Amino acid sequence: MSNIALIAGVTGIVGNNLAQHLLSKGWQVYGLARRPSPGLEGVNFIAADLLDPAALNTALAELKPTHIFIATWLRQPTEKENIRVNSAMVRNLLAATSAAESVQHVALVTGLKHYLGPFEAYGKGTLPATPFREEQPRLDIDNFYYAQEDEVFAAAARQHFTWSVHRPHTIIGYALGNAMNMGVTLAAYASLCRETGRPFIFPGSAVQWNSLTDMTDARLLARHLEWASTTPSASDQAFNVVNGDVFRWSWMWSRIATWFELEPAPFPAEITPLEKQLEYAAEAWRTLATAHHLVEPNLDHLASAWHTDADLGRPIEVVTDMSKSRKLGFLDYQPTDDSFLDLFTRLREDHIIP
């Protein structure tokens, strides 16, 4: 029997890269999204809203997926609303595919907010020691990641499929219009700095500048998702997923600056978040895009300054342990500076940045 993937959130940074990887491996891939994208050749798109159970049931009535990958969420004003909305999305999807009795494995992508807390309480209170390990208990606080996990666990008990939970750190990868995309955000920011002569200032905290940290390449995450979904010993487990190297932003900032032919500014005396730096940059980007014949003149469709600020502004060290995956046989490694530089090269080739 061939592997048939259903990817919820196929147009996002995780889903996009996962779809390309699975297609290269001979999988049949269906992509679920509210607005199908023309940029993923080979994906069978299904337009449906995960919050509309009736429409979802109709859209998926004839589909018999063997593997479901959930890589989507909708940000809400409060964490209680995040829990209500995002748990419903998982519950509705798994209910809509239950009648086919074809699902062998469900993989859920969450992230390190499992250990750090949701946006309302991000990096605050009593946090587990670093490096974060999968066996560390949940925080005693509302978190929609926990609610999503619980929906998967409950459905697995009813429908008898295996599951895996994947917790990447900040993801680097190719996707446009994504709510959490540091790589494209920094590429747009660096391009503006080079074009306008503004200083290339690190927008985060001294802790992030000086401490060790790690990140996750979307291509490595895609390989990890396939591995856990097809490796029996990895069934019914949660995994951290990072590149395998560690770095300090004081070093990485210079690497990024060099690629863009910029001189990195000295670390600032106070935090200067990107939201503030880019507050009035929309017209400057539009002018830059016109001058260089770029395909996206709207800066808001490229940069997610709020999320980059949240990651780079953290007041604590964030390092992730990958021993669990290594012990079970997943040995892939990706240098994080190459992740950034590969992304910047593709963005330039596709005329997203000059």
N, C-alpha and C positions, 0 to 999 in steps of 0.2 A: 504494500500500500504506500503510495507516495505521500509526502508530507504536505499538508495544506495549511498555510498560515493565515490567520485573521489578525491583522494589526490594527488596534484601536489607537488613533492618533498618528496615522501613517504620514501625515504631512509635517510633523514636528521633527525636531532634531534627532530624537531617538528613533522614531518610526521610519523616517526617511532613510537613515543609514542602515537600519535593520532590514528594510525591504530590499535595498540594493544588495546587501550581503546574502540574504536568503535566495534571491533570484539567481545570484552567481553560483549558488550551491544546488540549483535545480529544483528548488521549492516552487510550489504554486502559491502565489501571494495575493491575498485580498486585503484591501486597505479601506478601513472605515474612517470616514471624516465627514464633518458637516458640509465642507466645501471641497470636493475633489480637486486635486492639483494635476495639471497637465505635465508636470516635470518628472514624473516617475514612470518611465516606459517599462511595460511588462507587468505593472500592478493592475489588478482588477478592482476598480474603485466601487465602493458602496457608499452612497450618500445617505446618512441617517444621523439622527440626534440621539445620543445615549440617554437623554433625559425624557425621551418620548417612547415609552415601552411598546405601545401599539405599533407605531411606525417602525420601530426597531425589529419587532417580531416579523412584520411584513417584509422588511428589507433582507432579513437573514433566513427567511423560511426555507429556501432551497439549498442553503449552504451547509456543508458538512466539514467544518474545519477539524484538523487533528490537533492543532496547536493554536492557542490564543495568546497574544502578546498585548498587554495593556500598558500603554505609554502616553497617557493623556490625563489632564486634569483641568478644572476651571477655577480660576482664582475668584474668591468671594470676599465680601467686606470683613467678615469675622471668621474665626476658626470654627465656630459652631455651624455656620453656613457652609464652610469648606467641607466639614464632615457630612452634613446632610446631602449636599449636591454630589460630592465626589464618591461617596459610598454608594449612592443611588446609581451612578453611572456604571460602576462595577457590577452591582447587583442586577441591573437591567440587562447588561450585556450577557452575563452568564446565564440568566434566566432565558434569554432569547435563543441561546445556542444549546440549551439543555435537551430540547426535544429530539435533536438529530442523534444524540447519543454517540457522537463521533469524537468528542474532545478527549485527548489523551493527557494534555499538559496545559497549564495556564501559568504564564510568567507575568509578574507584576513589577513594573519599574517605579521605585519611589526615590529615596535619596538620603543624604546625611541629615536632613531635618528629623529623621528617625531618632538621632542622637542629640541633635542641637535644639530641637523644639521648632514649632511653627513660627511663621513670620511675626505673630503678635508677641512671642516670647523668645525670639531667636537668639541663641547664645547666652541666655540669661538663666539665673537660678543655679541649682545643683546639677552639673553635667557629668557624664561618665568621663573617666580618664582617657587620654589619648595614648596610643592609637586606638581608635574605635574598633571594637570587636563585636561580631554578630551575637555573641551570647550575652552581651550586656542587656539588662532589662529595659523595658520601655520606661520613659519618663512618666512621672505622675502628673500628666497634663494633657489636655485635649490636643489631639493631633490627627489630621485626616488621613495620614499615612497608616496609622493603626486601624482606622475604620475600614480603609480599603483592604488591608491585609485580612481583617476579620471576615469581610465578605468573600474573599477568595477561599479562606479556610472552611467557611460554612458550606460553600458550594462544592468544594472538593469532597467533603464528607458525604454530601447528598449524591453527587454525580460520579464519584469514584475516579476522578482524574488526579494526577500528580501536579505539584505546583512548585514554583520557585519565586523568591522575592529578590530583587536586584537593587542595591543601594549604591549608586554612583555618587562621586563627589561632583563638583561643577563640571559640566560636560562641554567639551570642545568638539564642534562638528559643523558640517555644512547644512544650513537650513535658514530660510528667510522668513521674517514675520513671526519668529518664535518668541514666546514670552520670557524665556530664560536662556540667553545666548551671549555669553561673555565674549567668545571669540570674534563674532561679527561686530559686537558693540565696540570692542577695543580697536578693531580694524577701522571702523568708521571714525572713531575718535582720533586715532593716529593720523588718518588721512586728512582730517580737518586741521590738525595741528601742523602738518607739513604744508598744507595749502595756504593757511592763514597766518602762519608764523607764531601761533600761540604756543606756550610751553607745554611739553608733554609731561604732565604732572600725574604722579600716582595718586589715585583718588581714595585710597583706603587708609587703614589704621597702621600705626607703628608696629603693632603685634603681627599683622599680616606681612608687613614689609620685612620684618626681621626673623620671623619664625619659619620653621619648616612646614611645608604643606604638600598636597598632591592634587591631581585632577584626573579626569576620565575622558579619554578619546571616544567619541561616539562609534567609531569603527571597532575599537576593542570591545566596547559594550555590546555591540551587535554580535560579535563572535562569542562573547560570554553568554548571551541570551540563547543562542543556538546550542552551545555546549551544555548548559544546564537543562535545556529542554529535551535533550536527546541522550543524556548520560544518566543511567539508572542510579548510580551512587550519589548524584546531585539532587535527586528528587526530594521534595518536601522539605526544602531548606532555604534559608535566607543567606544572601551573599553580599559582602562589600565588593565593589568593582572600581578599581583605580588602575592607573597606567603601570605602576610598579616602581616609579622613581619618586624622589622627593626633591624639592627646591625651595629657595627663598625668593619672594617677589623682588627683593633688591637686586637679584641676579636676573630673573626673568624679564623684568622691566627693561633692562638694558638690551637683552636679546631681541625683544619686540621693537624697541627703538631703532636698533641697528638695521633691522629688516626694512623699516620705513625710512631709513636714512635721516633719522632724527637724533638729536642729543637729548638724552633723558634729563629732565629737570631734577635738581636735588630734592630729597624728601622734604615735603612742605612742613612748615611749623604747625599747621593745623589741618585737619582732614578737609579736603576739597572734593566732595562727591561729584560724580559725573552728572547727576541730575542738575546740580547747580552749574557745572561747567558747560553743559549742553542746553541749558534752559532756553537760550535764544539762538541756537545754532541751526534751526530748521532752514532758514533762508540761505545761510552760508553753504549748507549741504546742497540745496537746490541749485545754487550757482555753480558749485563744484561739479555736480552731476551733469549739468548742461555743458560745461566747458569740456568735460572729459567723455561725454556721450555715454554716461552710465545708465544702467537699465532701471534703477530705482531712485527717483528723485526725492522720495519721502523718507526722511531720517527716522521717523517713528516706526517704519516698517523694517528697519534694520537694527536699531539700537534699543536694548532693554536696560537703560541706565539704572533703573531702580534695583534690578536684580544683581547687576554687577556691583553696585554700591553695597548691597546686603552682604555679598560674599567677601568683598575686599575690605569692608568695614568691620569685620568681626573682631571682638576684643580678646579672642582666645585662639590658641593653636589648634589647627585641624589637620590631623594625620590619620590615615586609615590603614587597617591591617588587612592583608589579602591572604593570610596563611591558610584559611579554610579552603579557598579555591585551589591554591597551590597543592595542598595535600591530596586533593581529589583529582589532580591532573591538569588543571587549567594553568598553563605556564606562559601565556602570551604577555608581552612587555612592549611598552610604547614610550619613547622619550617625549616628555611633555612639550619641550621647546619645538620639537619636530611637529607635534600636533598643531601648534599655533602656526608655524611657518608653512606647513602643508595647506592649512585652511586659507591663509592669506594668499598663497599662490593661486589657489583655485578661485578665490573671490576676484583676484585681478584678471585671471583668464576669462572669467564669466562677466567681466565688466560691471562688477558690483562695487569695486573700489578702483581708484585710478592707479 
